[in-house]
Amino acid sequence: MQIATEEYKGFTISVTPIKDCGDLWDFEYRITKTGEGGQDTDPAPALTRSQTAGGHATPEVACLAGVEVARIEVDNLLALSREPGR
């Protein structure tokens, strides 16, 4: 099974396509701080999320969609971590 991996703004995104109950594909993604293992003892533990609604025609498209969703989550995490007024 293919896994898409990408570095984005200091984070590593790994997306795994998951076969849906029909002929469609969903995805699961994991976000870790680049260079860290994402273990529970890390200061920034890994986040794992999945999409199980909608579905995509191929595993490749599911991976692309997963990367896009994970990028948005990274952007949101970075925005929330900034100090107000900056």
Order of alpha helices (4+ residues) and beta strands (2+ residues): beta-beta-beta-beta-alpha
